[in-house]
Amino acid sequence: MSIFKRIADAIFGTYTPGAITRAELDQLIQKRAVNVEGQQNWRTSIVDLLKVLDVPSDLDARAELAHELGYKGKLDGSMEMNNWLHQAVMQKLCETGGEVPASFKD
């Protein structure tokens, strides 16, 4: 299963509402974040976002996610890669409302 699909499933389940706003997406994620111990900076950190969603956040998982989303830089876990990933994930989730593009499916 693709990492993006795991993210979408964690937020939306089987329901895909179509395009949503960033505020709506934030509300959905916040509902999950209240159940996670510790300070989570999921609004800006891809690692924290993945942890809140109970999706693997190690470098291999982030590299796979970067590949799925078309990242062209080094898959080294750098700040550049992680910032790009967070922005790309949030944008793609808003655009698709949780519907996983066919190219991301196994």
CORURBEL-V142063 format. One record per helix or strand of 3 or more residues. SS is the DSSP state (~ for helix, > for strand). FROM is the first residue (numbers start at 1). TO is the last residue. If there is no record, write none. Layout:
((SS	FROM	TO) (SS	FROM	TO))
//
This chain:
((~	3	12) (~	22	33) (~	46	52) (~	59	69) (~	79	96) (~	102	104))
//
